[in-house]
Amino acid sequence: MAIRRTTLAAEAGDLAVLEHEARRRGVSLAQVLREVVAREADELRGRRRPRIGIGRSDLGIAQLSAEDEDAPARGVLRSD
């Protein structure tokens, strides 16, 4: 993946914390910032993934909805 340079504006105190972490680890501030950006991007990507639920019942969803057609709207599924 290609690295792109950009300018960053941030609070001085926040940058000081990251600079201290970089010195402690013996890496550049740029490395710490790359890690922070990558972590945030991964989190954002994860939130956008479709969420699919899978259920199981002895009755099919068509039969359940025919017995009580308003059940899905109420969030009620009967499982006998």
Buried (B, 14 or more C-beta within 10 A) or exposed (E): EEEEEEEEEEEEEEBEEBBEBBEEEEEEBEEBBEBEEEEEEEEEEEEEEEEEEEEEEEBEEEEBBEEEEEEEEEEEBEEE
